């Protein structure tokens, strides 16, 4: 079996995707229900924006740094 290196950015992408889904889902739930948290800038719907941004960034990292997508590096020859 060959050793597989997985980039830490892939795991960051997984976490950002999961948090983006949770936060964005809650924000959409707030919008549909019509009840938002009583904060000063509630009309901006921050959970929807933050959830969407985290989801997009997480998916980018997951796709960009997915295991097995890297091309093998040529072995360095001694000089």
Beta strands, then each sheet from edge to edge (+ up, - down):
end
